[in-house]
Amino acid sequence: MHPWQDVLNFWHRHERHIGLGALVLGFILDSFLLTRPDQLLDNVILLSYLAIAGGVILLMTMRAARGSAENKLAPFLPVLLQFCFGSLSSGLLVLYFRSGTIAQSLLFFMFLGALLVGNEFLKSRYAQFRFNIAIYYLLLLCYVELTVPVLLHSIGPLVFLLSGAVSIGVIAAYLWVLLVCARKELVHHIRPAGVSVALIFAAFNVLYFINVIPPVPLAMRELGIYHSVLKHSGGGYTALYEPAPWWEVWRSTSGQYVITATSRSAFCFSSVFAPTDLTAPIYHRWEYYNPAIKEWEERSRLAFPISGGRSEGYRGFSIKTGLTAGEWRCDVETASGALIGRASFTVVESPVTPSLSQKTL
C-alpha cells in the first residue's frame, strides 16, 4: 500500500481524537502564550488563526463551486478549519476571561466555551458555508473589539461601536472576495450569510450595552479588602489584612471583615491592567445588602484615573467609613458600569481587634 494511503487511513480512523487533541493542545498553548492584548506575539498568533481560517473557507468554497475532485489536501481542510476555530475560541476566551467577573459575564463565557467544546462535535457542519461564516465573523468581531481600543488608547461606547463598524467592513470585504472567487456556489447563500452576520452584530451590541461582555482590554490583576493601605514615596504600598483560610485559594484577603467600636472603616485596593498609553477612569462602588428589602444599596462611588502599560496593573484604593455588620461588596467598574472585578465580604462586630498580617502590594 502507498505510504500516503496509510496516512489517510490512519487519519480517517483517528480523526476525532486528533481533532480533540489539537483543541486541548491549542488551549494549553494559548493559556501560556497569550498574556496581554497589546503584545505583538499575541496579535500575531490570533491574526494567523484568522488568516488561515479565512483561507481554508475560501479553498473549501472554491472546491465546491468548481466541483473539484478529491485531492491530497481535501481531507485535512475541515480539520484545519476546526483547529483554527478552536484555537481562536480558546485564545479569545483566555484574554476575555481576564476581564470582568465570571458572574457578570457568565453568558458570554458560556457561549465562547460552548463554541470551544462544540467545535469538536459540530465538525460535520463546517461544510455549510453559512455556518462557517457565522462562526468566523463572531471570532473576528471578538478580536476586533479587543484590539481597536488598544490601537486608539481608549475605551467606551463610541470605541465599541467603531470596532463593530471595522468588523463589518472587514467581513464585507471578505464576502466580496468569496463571491468573486465562487459566484456560482454563493449566489444563493451570500444573503443568508449576511443575515447571520447582522444578527451576531446586533446580539453583540445588546450584550455590550447590558454589561454582559467583559470590559476588554481592561483586566483585574489584584483586588482585596484591607484594614489599612499605606503608600510609600517610592510608589509601593504596605497593607494590613485578615488572611483568607488556606482553602480559599481564590481570595487574597478573608471573606470575613472584623470591625470594632474604634475601627469601622475598610480599604478596597485594586490593580487593573490597561494596555500601554490607554487612560480611562475606573470606579469603586461600595454596596451594602439590605436584608429588609433584599437588595444591594449603593453607599458610595469613587472615581480615579488609571494609566496603562504596567504589566501588574495600575494600583489604587478607596476607603469606606462607617461600616455596619452585614454583607458588603466593592465593585471595580468602568464609567459605563461594566464590571471589572468584585470583592465581597461579611462585616462582623467584635470587641477584640483581629489578628492582622502585613504584605507589600
C-alpha positions, 0 to 999 in steps of 0.5 A: 500500500502507498505510504500516503494511503496509510496516512489517510487511513490512519487519519480517517480512523483517528480523526476525532481524537486528533481533532480533540487533541489539537483543541486541548493542545491549542488551549494549553498553548494559548493559556501560556502564550497569550498574556496581554492584548497589546503584545505583538506575539499575541496579535500575531498568533490570533491574526494567523488563526484568522488568516488561515481560517479565512483561507481554508473557507475560501479553498473549501468554497472554491472546491465546491463551486468548481466541483473539484475532485478529491485531492491530497489536501481535501481531507485535512481542510475541515480539520484545519478549519476546526483547529483554527476555530478552536484555537481562536475560541480558546485564545479569545476566551483566555484574554476575555476571561481576564476581564470582568467577573465570571458572574457578570459575564457568565453568558458570554463565557458560556457561549465562547466555551460552548463554541470551544467544546462544540467545535469538536462535535459540530465538525460535520457542519463546517461544510455549510458555508453559512455556518462557517461564516457565522462562526468566523465573523463572531471570532473576528468581531471578538478580536476586533473589539479587543484590539481597536481600543488598544490601537486608539488608547481608549475605551467606551461606547463610541470605541465599541461601536467603531470596532463593530463598524471595522468588523463589518467592513472587514467581513464585507470585504471578505464576502466580496472576495468569496463571491468573486472567487465562487459566484456560482456556489454563493449566489444563493447563500451570500444573503443568508450569510449576511443575515447571520452576520447582522444578527451576531452584530446586533446580539453583540451590541445588546450584550455590550450595552447590558454589561454582559461582555467583559470590559476588554482590554481592561483586566483585574490583576489584584483586588482585596479588602484591607484594614489599612493601605499605606503608600510609600514615596517610592510608589509601593504600598504596605497593607494590613489584612485578615488572611483568607483560610488556606482553602480559599485559594481564590481570595487574597484577603478573608471573606470575613471583615472584623470591625470594632467600636474604634475601627469601622472603616475598610480599604478596597485596593485594586490593580487593573491592567490597561494596555500601554498609553490607554487612560480611562477612569475606573470606579469603586462602588461600595454596596451594602445588602439590605436584608429588609428589602433584599437588595444591594444599596449603593453607599458610595462611588469613587472615581480615579484615573488609571494609566496603562502599560504596567504589566501588574496593573495600575494600583489604587484604593478607596476607603469606606467609613462607617461600616455596619455588620452585614454583607458588603461588596466593592465593585471595580467598574468602568464609567459605563458600569461594566464590571471589572472585578468584585470583592465581597465580604461579611462585616462582623462586630467584635470587641477584640481587634483581629489578628492582622498580617502585613504584605507589600502590594 
